[in-house]
Amino acid sequence: MASTKAEIEALVRETRIIAIIRGFAPDICLKLAEAYAEGGIRLVEVTFNQTDRDSWKDTAAAISAIRNRFASTVRAGAGTVLTEEQLGILQDAGGEYMITPNVKPDLIRECARRGLAAMPGALTPSEAVDAWDAGASFVKIFPAGSLGPEYVKALRAPLAHIPMLAVGGISAENVGAFMKAGCVGAGVGGMLSNKSWIEAGAWDKIAAAARELVAAATCVEG
């Protein structure tokens, strides 16, 4: 039987899109996850707000709600994980992977030790190698949208053994270019958490945006 870590790694490679939810209450997070699932997205990242410790319970509640609603159909993890305490919170809530904006080798190693997938954020070749050597499942190139696909392509030339994700400024319009550059997946917020659509209850529009992203990412060989 495949481990949780192996299952998440396989799912990232298969579906390629991780939806990023930042700053919404647990009930809205669940509705977003339902729209994402309708559009074919099966990985959802709920982020920690580092400026509001009281909100961490909402992050945990959202992860638990998604896990309880979908079981293995949609897999939830936490984003902006900076500490072992937050890693414990996400695991206790049923989260199966952590995504970070930085490279913290001790935290990556602890995440892997717990059997969870780690996706740390890196910018330079040195950071990417340090993250991979510490046990990352994927290395998140961030902010990819500001750097462009050519940067990822150049980075992968000597580091083709490291599976990379594009995160930051990724959309249906450019995700294919990042897949062509060698990324195996991407993290996307943007239109997937459009506030006007959420306020209007236009979950069908969010599902359509999810469907468009998945199609754009999976039609290209990574």
N, C-alpha and C positions, 0 to 999 in steps of 0.2 A: 504494500500500500504506500502511495507517494506521501511524503511529508508535506506539511502545510507550506513550508518554504518552497519545495519543488513544485507544488500545485500553483502557487502564485507566480513563480518564474515562468511556468508554461503558459499560464493565462495571459500574462503581459505580452509574451511573444505571439500568442494567438490573436488577441483582440486589439492590442497596441495602444489603446487609449485609457488613461486614468483620469477620471473626472475629479476636479479639485473644488471642494466646497469650503468657503471661508466666510465666517461671520454670520451664519444663520442659526436660528433656533433648531433644536432637534426635530420638531415636527416638520419644518420646512426641508431639512436635510433628508428626511425620509421621503417626502413628496418628490424632491429632486432625484433621489436614487431610483424611485419608481419610473420617472420620466426617462432617466438614463437607460434603465433596463429595457424599456420599450424601444429605445433607439439602438440597442445592441451593446451598450457599455456595461462591463461587468466588474469594473474596479473603481472604487470611490475612495478618495482621500478627504478626510475631515481634518482641518488644520487646528493646531493649538494657537491661541492668541497669547503671545508672550507678555503683553502689557496688561492682561487681565486674568489673574490667576483664578478668580471666581468662575470664569467661563470654561475652565478645563472640565468641570463636571458636565457641561453641556456637550463638549466634544465627546466625552465618554458615553453620554446618553445617546448621542446621534449614532455613534459606532454600534452600540448595543442594539438600537432600534433597527438599523440596517441589517445587522446579522440575524436578528430574530425574525425579521420580515422575509429575508431572502435565503437564509441558510447558506448553501454553497453556490447559489445562482449568481449573486453579486457579492464580491468580497470587499470588505472595508478595512481601511488602514488609517493611520494618522499622519498628518503632515506638520512641518515645522517642529519636529521633535528635536529638542536640544539637550535633554537631560535623561538620566536613567529613571528618574521619577516619572517623567512623562512616558517613557517606554513601558514602565510598569502599569500606568494608567490605561494605555491603549491595549495592553495584553489582557488586563483584568476585564476590560470592556468587550473583549472578543475580537479585537483588531488583529490582523494577520501580517501586517507589514508596516514599516516606518519609512517616512520620506523626510529628509532633512535638507536645509539650504546650504549645509557646510559639511566638511570632513572632520569627524571626531573619531579617530580609530578605536578608542576604548568603547565608545557607544556602539559602533558598528559591530565590534567583536561580541559585545554583550547581546546585541540583537540576534546575531547568528547563533550564539550559544543557546538562546531561548527557542530556537527553531523557527524564527520569523525572518522574513525577507527584509533586507536593508537596502534602501535606495538613497544614498547620500548625494548632496549637491556638490559639484566641483566645477572649476573654471579652467584651471591650468593642467598641463600634462602631469606635473608632479602631484597635484591633488587627486587627479583621476587614478593614478597608480597607487597612491597611498590608500585611497578608498577601496580599491579592488584587493589590494594585499591584505587589508583588514577583514575582508570577508563579505564585501558588498555583493548583492545579487545583480544589481545594475548600478551604473553611475549616471546620475542626473546632471546633464550639462545645463547650467543655469547662469545667466539668463540667455537661453538659446536664441530667442527671437531678436535680441539686440546684436548678437554675434553673427547670426546667419548660418545657412547650411554649409557654406564654404569653410567656416571655422571648424565645424564638426568634421567635415571631410578631411581637413588638414590634421586635426587631432587624432583621427582614427588611422591615419597612415602608419604611424609607428605603434599604435595601440589598438590594433584590430581585434585583439583577443578580449578586450573589455567591452561588454555590451552596454550601450549608452542610451539614455532617454533624453529627449528634448523637452525642456520645460521653460516657460516664460515667454509670452507673446506668441504662442502656437495657436493656429486657427485651421479651419478647413482649407483655406487658401494656400497655406505654406507647409502643412504637415507632410504632404507627399514629398516635398523637396528635402525635408529632414530625413524621411525614410530612405530616399535615394542616396543621401549622404552617408547612410550607414547606421542610423538610429534604429533600435528595435521597437521603440514605442515613444509615447509622448504624454506629458501631463498637461491638461487643458482646463482652464477656468473660463474666463471670457463669456461668450454667449451661452455657455452651459449653466451660468448662474446669473443671467440677465435679470436685473432687479425689476425692470418694468414688466417683464413677462411673469415673474414670480408674483408681484403685487396684483396682476390681473388674473392670476390663476391659469395662465396660458401654458399649461404643462405640455400640450401638444406641440407647441413651438420649440420647447426645450428638447422634447423627444426627437423632433425633426432635425434639430441642430446636432444632436448626438448621432443620429443615423448618418448625417452628412459627414461628420468627422470620421466615424468608423470606416465608411466607404472610401474616403480620401486616403486614409492611412493604410488600409488593407489591400488597396488595389495596386500597391507598389511593393516590389520585392525588397525586403530589408536586409 
